[in-house]
């Protein structure tokens, strides 16, 4: 599953995001979703979220859905 549909995501999920400054390199940051920043039900580049560590980025991959 990818992170383009909000219905596939939930608070507490372990995901990989790409932060704005890493978009060109594609470097991913892993973490747990703290809150959603995208209001729409889907986004072509991934739903924007804030991780528990405070990093903000678009979800590229759901790594674990045991929430």
MDAnalysis code that builds the backbone (N, CA, C; Angstrom):
import MDAnalysis as mda
import numpy as np

u = mda.Universe.empty(201, n_residues=67, atom_resindex=np.repeat(np.arange(67), 3), trajectory=True)
u.add_TopologyAttr("name", ["N", "CA", "C"] * 67)
u.add_TopologyAttr("resid", np.arange(1, 68))
u.add_TopologyAttr("resname", ["UNK", "UNK", "UNK", "UNK", "UNK", "UNK", "UNK", "UNK", "UNK", "UNK", "UNK", "UNK", "UNK", "UNK", "UNK", "UNK", "UNK", "UNK", "UNK", "UNK", "UNK", "UNK", "UNK", "UNK", "UNK", "UNK", "UNK", "UNK", "UNK", "UNK", "UNK", "UNK", "UNK", "UNK", "UNK", "UNK", "UNK", "UNK", "UNK", "UNK", "UNK", "UNK", "UNK", "UNK", "UNK", "UNK", "UNK", "UNK", "UNK", "UNK", "UNK", "UNK", "UNK", "UNK", "UNK", "UNK", "UNK", "UNK", "UNK", "UNK", "UNK", "UNK", "UNK", "UNK", "UNK", "UNK", "UNK"])
u.atoms.positions = np.array([
    [0.837, -1.191, 0.000],
    [0.000, 0.000, 0.000],
    [0.876, 1.247, 0.000],
    [0.416, 2.253, -0.711],
    [1.130, 3.523, -0.704],
    [0.350, 4.522, 0.159],
    [0.852, 5.716, 0.280],
    [0.238, 6.705, 1.154],
    [-0.566, 7.754, 0.430],
    [-1.146, 7.397, -0.714],
    [-1.883, 8.382, -1.502],
    [-3.345, 8.517, -1.094],
    [-3.885, 7.527, -0.387],
    [-5.274, 7.566, 0.051],
    [-5.343, 7.678, 1.564],
    [-6.036, 8.704, 2.041],
    [-6.107, 8.952, 3.478],
    [-6.808, 7.816, 4.225],
    [-7.762, 7.164, 3.552],
    [-8.508, 6.087, 4.206],
    [-7.627, 4.883, 4.555],
    [-6.471, 4.763, 3.902],
    [-5.543, 3.657, 4.171],
    [-4.634, 3.937, 5.370],
    [-4.664, 5.172, 5.875],
    [-3.766, 5.595, 6.946],
    [-4.535, 5.825, 8.243],
    [-3.814, 5.744, 9.363],
    [-4.406, 6.009, 10.672],
    [-3.318, 6.525, 11.610],
    [-3.738, 7.299, 12.593],
    [-2.814, 7.773, 13.618],
    [-2.173, 6.556, 14.275],
    [-0.859, 6.599, 14.472],
    [-0.153, 5.501, 15.109],
    [0.472, 4.508, 14.149],
    [0.214, 4.662, 12.858],
    [0.822, 3.759, 11.871],
    [2.294, 4.097, 11.670],
    [3.093, 3.075, 11.397],
    [4.518, 3.227, 11.115],
    [4.683, 3.360, 9.607],
    [5.203, 4.510, 9.154],
    [5.278, 4.805, 7.726],
    [6.642, 5.372, 7.344],
    [6.881, 5.456, 6.037],
    [8.055, 6.141, 5.497],
    [7.568, 7.383, 4.779],
    [8.163, 8.540, 5.119],
    [7.794, 9.799, 4.481],
    [8.996, 10.394, 3.758],
    [8.715, 11.322, 2.841],
    [9.766, 12.131, 2.224],
    [9.504, 13.564, 2.647],
    [10.493, 14.157, 3.323],
    [10.389, 15.546, 3.733],
    [10.655, 16.449, 2.527],
    [10.153, 17.684, 2.590],
    [10.264, 18.626, 1.475],
    [11.714, 18.774, 0.985],
    [12.651, 18.934, 1.896],
    [14.041, 19.148, 1.481],
    [14.707, 17.883, 0.929],
    [14.048, 16.740, 1.042],
    [14.592, 15.479, 0.513],
    [13.859, 14.983, -0.733],
    [12.982, 15.813, -1.296],
    [12.187, 15.352, -2.436],
    [13.045, 14.987, -3.642],
    [14.074, 15.738, -3.915],
    [14.935, 15.440, -5.077],
    [15.707, 14.141, -4.891],
    [16.247, 13.936, -3.702],
    [17.043, 12.730, -3.444],
    [16.156, 11.522, -3.166],
    [14.951, 11.761, -2.685],
    [14.046, 10.665, -2.357],
    [14.351, 10.005, -1.025],
    [15.241, 10.625, -0.235],
    [15.600, 10.058, 1.069],
    [14.371, 10.005, 1.971],
    [14.153, 8.859, 2.559],
    [12.962, 8.652, 3.380],
    [13.274, 8.711, 4.865],
    [12.269, 9.129, 5.617],
    [12.342, 9.166, 7.069],
    [11.231, 8.264, 7.584],
    [11.552, 7.387, 8.518],
    [10.549, 6.481, 9.069],
    [10.071, 6.985, 10.416],
    [8.794, 6.730, 10.697],
    [8.252, 7.138, 11.980],
    [6.785, 6.805, 12.102],
    [6.204, 7.242, 13.214],
    [4.808, 6.958, 13.551],
    [3.976, 8.220, 13.328],
    [2.834, 8.073, 12.656],
    [1.969, 9.213, 12.361],
    [1.383, 9.792, 13.647],
    [1.580, 11.101, 13.818],
    [1.004, 11.822, 14.951],
    [-0.287, 12.522, 14.542],
    [-0.252, 13.202, 13.367],
    [-1.467, 13.845, 12.866],
    [-1.406, 14.055, 11.370],
    [-2.584, 14.239, 10.769],
    [-2.708, 14.463, 9.331],
    [-2.674, 15.951, 9.038],
    [-1.982, 16.338, 7.975],
    [-1.936, 17.724, 7.545],
    [-2.670, 17.933, 6.223],
    [-2.927, 16.865, 5.474],
    [-3.704, 16.940, 4.242],
    [-5.163, 16.666, 4.582],
    [-6.035, 17.566, 4.158],
    [-7.470, 17.426, 4.451],
    [-8.205, 16.573, 3.414],
    [-7.721, 16.573, 2.174],
    [-8.418, 15.862, 1.110],
    [-8.281, 14.340, 1.259],
    [-9.203, 13.579, 0.677],
    [-9.170, 12.113, 0.803],
    [-8.023, 11.438, 0.072],
    [-7.428, 12.112, -0.936],
    [-6.255, 11.571, -1.611],
    [-5.394, 12.699, -2.138],
    [-4.134, 12.354, -2.407],
    [-3.191, 13.324, -2.974],
    [-2.218, 12.542, -3.849],
    [-1.945, 13.029, -5.071],
    [-1.092, 12.266, -5.992],
    [0.344, 12.065, -5.515],
    [0.839, 12.928, -4.631],
    [2.215, 12.796, -4.143],
    [2.284, 12.199, -2.748],
    [1.150, 11.837, -2.179],
    [1.110, 11.258, -0.845],
    [0.465, 12.203, 0.152],
    [-0.190, 11.636, 1.147],
    [-0.832, 12.415, 2.203],
    [0.248, 13.021, 3.090],
    [0.124, 14.310, 3.384],
    [1.113, 14.977, 4.239],
    [0.748, 14.726, 5.698],
    [1.741, 14.296, 6.467],
    [1.533, 13.981, 7.884],
    [2.656, 14.566, 8.734],
    [2.398, 14.633, 10.027],
    [3.437, 14.959, 11.000],
    [3.705, 13.697, 11.793],
    [4.984, 13.367, 11.934],
    [5.362, 12.211, 12.731],
    [5.464, 12.594, 14.206],
    [5.514, 11.602, 15.081],
    [5.636, 11.856, 16.514],
    [6.912, 12.614, 16.854],
    [7.926, 12.513, 15.984],
    [9.193, 13.208, 16.205],
    [9.156, 14.654, 15.719],
    [8.047, 15.058, 15.071],
    [7.882, 16.424, 14.600],
    [8.204, 16.635, 13.135],
    [8.762, 15.630, 12.469],
    [9.065, 15.764, 11.046],
    [7.774, 15.765, 10.241],
    [7.771, 16.556, 9.158],
    [6.605, 16.678, 8.295],
    [6.994, 16.245, 6.887],
    [6.133, 15.435, 6.272],
    [6.395, 15.005, 4.906],
    [5.227, 14.229, 4.343],
    [5.393, 13.788, 3.117],
    [4.336, 13.027, 2.440],
    [4.623, 11.533, 2.548],
    [3.581, 10.774, 2.865],
    [3.711, 9.327, 3.049],
    [4.006, 8.671, 1.708],
    [5.090, 7.914, 1.661],
    [5.492, 7.187, 0.461],
    [5.160, 5.704, 0.569],
    [5.169, 5.181, 1.802],
    [4.961, 3.743, 1.992],
    [4.489, 3.478, 3.414],
    [3.559, 2.544, 3.536],
    [3.114, 2.087, 4.846],
    [3.991, 0.893, 5.196],
    [4.749, 1.029, 6.278],
    [5.699, -0.034, 6.646],
    [5.083, -1.065, 7.568],
    [4.174, -0.624, 8.417],
    [3.570, -1.540, 9.370],
    [2.213, -0.963, 9.757],
    [1.172, -1.788, 9.739],
    [-0.152, -1.260, 10.069],
    [-0.721, -1.835, 11.361],
    [0.160, -2.193, 12.278],
    [-0.277, -2.666, 13.595],
    [-0.424, -1.464, 14.524],
    [-1.593, -0.858, 14.495],
    [-1.801, 0.338, 15.321],
    [-2.843, 0.112, 16.375],
])
